[in-house]
Amino acid sequence: MRTYPHHLTTDLPVLPVPRLDESLERYRKAAAAVLDANGEANVNQAIADFAIGQAPALQQTLEEYAQALSESGSNWMAEPWLERALQNRQPLLLSSNVTYQLNLPTEATRARRVVELLQRIGAIHIQQAKRATPEEVNVAGQRLSMDGWACFNGGIRTPAADEDLWMRAGTGATYRTIGVLHLGRMWEVPLTGSEGKLLNASQLRASIEYVLSQTQPGKSSFAGFSTLGSAILAEQAPWRNETHRATFDRLVNMLFIITVDPNGEDDAQTLLRWAFCPGNAWAYKPISYQASLDTNMLTANVEHSVLEAGTLATAVTRMQNVDTNTLDTQSEPTLPRATELTWQDNDYDLNEYSTQANTLKTERVLVRRDHHLPYEMRDDARTHLILMIAQQQTFGSIRAHRQDIDMRHFRAGRTDTLRPVTLEAVSFVESLVHGNATVNQLHAALNAHGEWVQATVNGQAFDRHFFMLQHIGAELGGANATLFTQHTDALEDFLTVSSPGDSDAFIRAIAAPSIEHGFHIHYTPVAAGTEFLVTWVDGTPQAEALYRNLQPAAELLYDFIATIEPIHPV
């Protein structure tokens, strides 16, 4: 039985259902920005057919469903959205998991570094195990849904036929453990004792030093086969055998997993390897941390069905603020230092997966970012314009972007989709590349971006709305409407874009592209400019040209902005 979503904050504002006419108009504009005249005409006809056909009945059903779900503490997106995520049969690392490089430096190295990380990370997970996680509030002062915090108590996504299951961990903070992956071997390490407190540093260090002293690699990777995906693991997982059930139960109840890598460097290639290569994470655990022993490289590989980046960012910020000198700890000398977990007959063929993972490439690019602007401009708006300019220079056209926007200020809220490729932005970029852009065009592009952001933040974007209309249409009719099945360029995520938001918790993030020949791009404002981390699959047309054009694209944009007369306050 599936036990998520786990609604912990049921009194937040109700997530509104967007008006049908407004979503259709917003989609019409988004489609017009990325289609030619013929494609635009086809979309307009599809919208008209849907509006006078199945749409009113589907909208009414959705509004009734939304009312019922809001009374239960949930919202109209939560259950179907989770179902869609759990129906993913593909390898999670290559489709939906995201790996975040965390800003959690330590001065210590080797075992002492790992112990400090366990203290900082463990303190936050133990709070959730005690159900004592402080309320989360965003920069605008809005209370946020605490639903995503449930997975800091452990648990695991479990491959199953057709749709995976979510298994919660046991409750409470006493005698909780973590998993430590080292050289392909998995060790269960005690983290708390009989009082539900973190074990003291010397006891944790003894456990980690013991694990690090085991220098013989595993005969086969304990976690490697978790990369294979539910199409395979639903039928061939070792825990289907009763002899392995206890091992799997231990995995379920671990607060988290951490991989210690003696070869990890603070570079993009280590990030690429940790994110996609088998054995560096248990792909179905909500959070698998990955740590270098001798550098500050630290990541969190996140299983994305139950946890959003915003919740993780807040957790990391709280980890940064843990005072390791004043932690309330305990000693429990009767506990084992570490217990190795194994699977018998762990003979999975990872060659096909590894070949696919090795096709992923990534590149870091630093571009110009001006701080002195003639007036305030949103950083994300400028960044998306740079991405559009680089596309125009590379391909001679612009395709759709997506960037997820936090919506946890709504009941059971998670994210919705910002679509920054607008008619106004395309008009400005095309003119800029051809040397005849105007200030009014830039103003129009920035205003259109701001309006999109506000619509998304207020629950008025169309992606999730269309998903639910189509979902309901599978029962009532209308799921195969032309609107959903043809000329859907505006819904294709050629560029999936992410950023650290308002937090300094993340240094960068990496994930597989959403579509064939697409890109995942994370951008981070840094002192010297803006860093882009571009990820693609080998063989993607003109991938190198795209990332090489980011720098001249930024130069072109900021050289134009420099010509604008500043606005001085009266």
N, C-alpha and C positions, 0 to 999 in steps of 0.2 A: 504493500500500500504506500502510495506517495504521501509524504508528510510535509511538503512545501507547497506553496509559500507559507512561511511561518510569520503571521502578522503580529508584530510587537507594538505597533503604534496605530491604534484604531480610531483616534479622535482628530486626525488631521483633516484639512479641507478635502472635500470629495473631488476626485479627478473628473473634470467636465468632459462630456462627449462633444466633440467639435460639431458645429452646424454643418449639415450636408452641403449646402450651397457654398459655404466658405471654403470647405475642403476641396470641393470640385474646382472652384475658381483658383485656389492656390496651386492645385496640381496643374491646371491649364497653363498658368504662367511658368511654372517650373519646367513643364514639357516644352513650351515654346522656346525656352532658353537653350535647349540642347538639340532641338530637331530642326530640320529644314522645313520649308513651307508645306510640302506634301505631307510630311510626318505630322506637322502641327494640325493640318486639316483633318487627318485621320483621328488624332487624339480628340479634337473638338467634337467630331461626330460620335466617338465612343462615349464621351462625357454626356452628350445630349441623349444618346440611346439609353444610357444607364439611368440618367435623371428621370426620364419618363417611364422607365421600366421597373426593375426590381429595387432600385435604390430607396424609395420611400418606405417600403415594407421592411427592408433590412435596417434602415436607420431607426425606425420605431422599435423594432425588436432589440436593437442594441441599447436604446435608451431605457427600455424596460429592464434589460439585463443589468445595466449599469446601476439602476436604482436598487435592485436586489443585492448586488455585490457590495455596494457602499454600506448597506445596513449590516453586512457581515464583517465590516472592517477592511474590506478589500477594495479593488476597483475593477473596471470592465476589461482591463488589459492583462491583469496579473496571471490568472490561471491559463488562458489560451497561449499567452506568450511563453510561459514556462513549459507548457506542453510542446510547443514548437521546438524549443531548445532541447528538450529531452528526447525528441524524436530524431535528432541528428544522428545518423549512423556512421558518419565519416570520422576519421581520426581527429580528436578534439584539438590537438596541438596545431593541426593544419587547417582548422576551420573556425573554431570559436574561442579557444583559450587565448589569453593575452598575458604577456610577460612584461612586468614593470620593473625597471631598475630603480631601486629605492635609495633615497638620500638618508642613509643611516650609518655614518662613518664611525670607525673605532680607531683608537690609537694602538690598541693591542693587536697582535697577530696570532696565528696558529690557534691552539686550544683556548687561550685567554680571549681571543677575539670571538670565537664561537660562543663562549660562556656569556660574554657581554651581550651578544645578539640574543641569546636565549633569555637573558634577564629582561631585555627591553621588549622583545616580541612576546615572550611568555607572560609578562605582567599584564599585557592588554588582553591576551586570550583568556587568562585566568579570570579577569574581571567579568568576561562574558559567561564563563563557566559558572560563576557565582551569581549571574543575573544582576551584576552591579555596574554594567557599562553606563557611564554618564550620558545624559541626553545629548544629541548632536544638533547643532544650530549652524546655519550657513552664514555667509558674510552679510546677508541682508537681515539677519536676525530671525529668520524663519526656522521653526522646529522642523526636523527632518524625520522621515520614516526610519525606524530602527530595525526593519525587517532583515536587512542584509547582515546585521551583526550576529544573527543566529548561527551562522556558519563559523564564527570564531570559537564556537564550542566544539568544533570538529564536525563529524559526519562525513558522508561520502555519497557521491553519485554512483549508482550501481547499474552496469549494463544489463538491459533486459530486452526481450523481444518487442519490437515495434516502438516502445517508449521506455526510457530508462526510469529507474526509481531513485528517490532520495531517501537515504537512511540517516536518521539523526544519531548523534552520539549520546551516550548516557549523560545524565545531568549531574551537576555538582563539580566541585573543584578538588576533591580528595583523590589521591593516588592517580592523578592524570599523567599520561605519558605523551611523548612525541616520537616521531620516526626520524632517524638520522641515516641518510643514504651516504655511503662512502665506498668508492671503488666498486660500485654495483651491488654492494651488500646492504641490507636493511637491518638496522638495530633499533629495538624499542628501548627508549631511555626514559627513566622516571623524571618528571618535571615538578610534581608536587607530592606532598606527603599526607599523613593522616589528618593534619590540621587544615589542609586545603591551601597551604602556603607554598610559594616557590621554594624549592630546595636551595640551600645556601651555595655560594659560589664554589667553595672547595669541593662539595659533593658533585656539583655539575661538572666541574673541571675533571674530576676523577673519571666520570663517565665518558667525557669527550676524549680525554687522553687515551682511555682504553680503546675506544673505537678507532682513533687515529693510529694506534699501535698495531692494528690488524692490517698489515700491508699486503696480504694476499688477495688479489681481486676475486670477485665472485665468478664461479664457473659460468653462470649466466646472469644477466642483469635482473635483479629482483623487480624493478619497476619498468623495465624496457617494454614489456608486452602491453602495458597500459596505454601505449600510444596507438594501438592498432584500431581502435574504434569499436563501436557497439555492434556493427554488422557482424564482426567476428567474435567479440568477447561475450555477447549475449548467449552464444551457443558453446563457446570453448573456454570459458573462464575457469581457473583452477578451483575457485571456491564453490563451484557446483558439486565438487567432490567433498563429501562430509569431512574427510580428513584435513581439509584446508579451511574449513569454516571458521575455526578458532583464530587462525591467522588473519582472515579477512575481518572478523569482529574486532581484532586489535587495531587494524587499520581504521575501521569506522570510528573507534573511540579516541584515537590520537587527536590531540588538539590541532596539530599541524605536522608537516614534514619539512625537514631542512636537509638539503644536500650540501655536503662540504667537499669542495673541489680543490685539490692541491695544485691543479694546473690552471685555475681560473685567473684571467687577467682583466684589468679594467679597460676593456675595449669592445668594439662592436662585434667582433668575431666570437668572443666568449658569449655575448648576449645572444647571438644567432644560434650558437651551439646549444646553450641552455634552453632556449625557447623551443627548439624543434627536434633535436636529436634524441633518440630513445634513451631512457634510463636516468635522465636528469630531474624528473618530477614524476609523481604519481598523478597522471593526467586527470583522474576523476576526483581527486581530493580538492576541496574548495580552495586551499592555499598550499602550495609547495614553495617554500623559500629555498634559495640557492645562494651559497656563500663561497667566495674565494677565501683561502686561508691567509694569504699574504698581501692582498690588496683590499680596498674598500668596496669591491664589486659585490653587490647584493641585489637579488631580484626576488620577485614573488610571481610565480606562475599561477594564474587565477582561472579556475573553472567558472565560466561566465554565466551559468544558468541561474545562480542565486546571489552573486556578488557583483556590485558595481564599483567602478573606479573611485567614485566619491567617498564611499564608505571606507575603502582601503586607504585612501589618502588621509582621511581623518585618523584612522588607526595608526598610520606611520607617523603622523604629527605627534600623536600621543606617545608613541615609542621614543621619539626624539626627546621628549620632555621627561622621560623616566629618570629619576635620580637613583642610580644603581648603588649609591652609598647608603641610602636610607630605606631600601626595600625591606619589607617585613618577610623574613625567610625562616626556614626551619631546617633541622637536620633529621634525617631518617636513615641511620646507618644500616638498618636491616634490609633496605631495598637493594636490588642488584644494580651493578653499574650499568650494564646494558645487556639485552638479550637479543640474539640474532634471530630474525624471522626468515624462513625459507619456504619456497614452493618445491615440492618434489615433481620431477618430470616437467620442468619448466622449459619446454622445447618448442618455442614459437619461432616461426620464420619471419624475421624483421627486415629481410633484404629489400622487399618491395617498398615497405614504409621508408627505410633509410634512403633508398634511391630517390624517393619523392621529397623527403626532407632536405636532401642535399642539393636540390634544385633551387631552394630559397636563397636569395642573396640580399644583402643590406649594405647601405652606404650612408655615412654621416657627411652632411654638407653644412657649412657655416655660411650664412648670408648676412648682408648688411641689414641693420635695423636702426633707423634714426630715432633718437629720443626727443629731439627738439622739433616739434611739429607746429604748423601754423595754428592748429586748433586740435582739440581732442579727437582721436580716431581709435576705434576699437582695435586692439592688437589682433584679434582673430579675423576681423574683416580685412586688415592689411595682409595677413598671412594667406588667406584664401585668394586674394587678388594676385599675390605672387605665384601661387600654384596655378591659377588660371592663365597668367601671362606665360609661364613656363610651358603649359600645355599648348597654348596658341603658337608659341615659337617652335615647339617640337612637332606637333601634329597638324597644325593649321586649323584646329577646331578645339572646342572645349566640351568635355563630358561631365557627368554628374559627380558631385562630391557628397559625402555625408559626414556629419560630425554629431556625436551623441551629446545631448544637453541634459544635465541633471534635472530630474523632476521629483526628487524625493521629498519635496515640500508638500506633495499630495499624499493622500492615504494610499499605502502600498505602492507608492510611486517609485519609479526607477529612472529610466531615461526616455527621451523621445528624440526624433531625428531632425536636425537642422539641415536644410538644403540651401547652401550659400550661392549656388550657381543661379543667379537671377538674370532676367533680361537686361536689367540696368548694368550689372557687373559685366556681362558679355559685351554689351555695347561699348563700355569704357575700355575694356581690355583690347578688343579688336581695334578700336581707334588709337589706343596708346601704342600698340605694336606697329601700326601704320603711320605713326607720327602726327596724328591730328586730333588727339584727345583734348577735351575741354574740362575746365574746373566743374562746370555744371554736371558733366557726365560722372565725374568722381563723386560729387555730392549725392547724386541719384543712386550710385552703387552703394555708398556707405549707408544711406538712409534705408535702402531696400534690405540691406543686411541687418540693420538694427530692427526693422519691423519683423523680419523672420525670426530673429532671436527672441523678441518679445512674444511672438505667437507661440513659439516652441515652449518657452518657459511657462506660458499660461495654458498649456495643454491644447493648443489649437493647430498643431502640425498635422499633416495628412498621412504619414507613413503608417503609424499604428492604427489610425482610424480606418484606412483602407484594408489593412490586415484583418481587422475585426469584421468589417463588412463582408469580406471574402470568406472569412471563417464561418460566419453565420450563413452565408450563401451556400455553403456546402450542404446544409440541411434544408434550407428554404428555397434554394435555387438562386442563381446569380453568380456563383463562384467562378464560372467560366465566361463572365461578361468580357467583351472585348477590352474594356477599360483595364482589366487585370491581366490580360493574356497577350496583348499586342501593343507595340509601340510604347514600351515601358522604359524607355531610355532614362527618363527622369528618376526612376526608382532603382537604377543600376548603380552600384557603388564603385565607379571606376577608381575614385580615390576615397579610401576610408581614412579619415583624418582624426587624430587625437592630440590632446595637449595636457599639460599638468594642471590646467585651470588656475585657481587662485592659490594653490598650495605649492610649497617647495618639497613636498614628499617624494615626488617622482623626478628622476633625472631624464629619463626617456622611457619609451615603451615600444614593444615590437609585437607584431601579429602577422598572420598570413593575410594576403589580399583577399577581398570578399568575392571577387569574380575572376574568371580567367583573363589574363593579360591586364589585370588591374594592379593597384598599388596600395599598400598601407603606409601612411606617412604620419609620423609623430613629430610635432614641432615644440621646441622649448625655447622661450626667451632667455638669453644668457647675456652676460655683461658685454661680450664682444659682438652681439648681433642676435640672430635667431638660428638655432640648430635644427636641421631637418634630419630625421632618420627615415630613409626611404627603403622599403622592403618590397621585393617583387620575386617572381618565379623566373628562373633562367629561361631565356627564349622569348620573354615578353618584348614585343616590338618597341624599339627605340628607348628602352629603359635607361640606358646610359645617357642618351641625349636629354631625357627629361631631367634627371638629377643634375646634369651639368648645366642645364639652362636655369636652374633655380637662382644661382648667383647673378647672372645678367638680368634675370627677371626682377629681382629685388632692386638692382641698380636702376633699372628703367623706371620702376614705380617711385623710388625715393628721389630720383633726379626730377621727376615730374612734380612731386609734392613740394620740392624745394623752390619751385617757381611760383607757388601760391603765396599771395600776400597774407601775412598773419592777421588774425583778428584780435585787436586789443580791447580789453574791457573799458567801458566808458567811465 
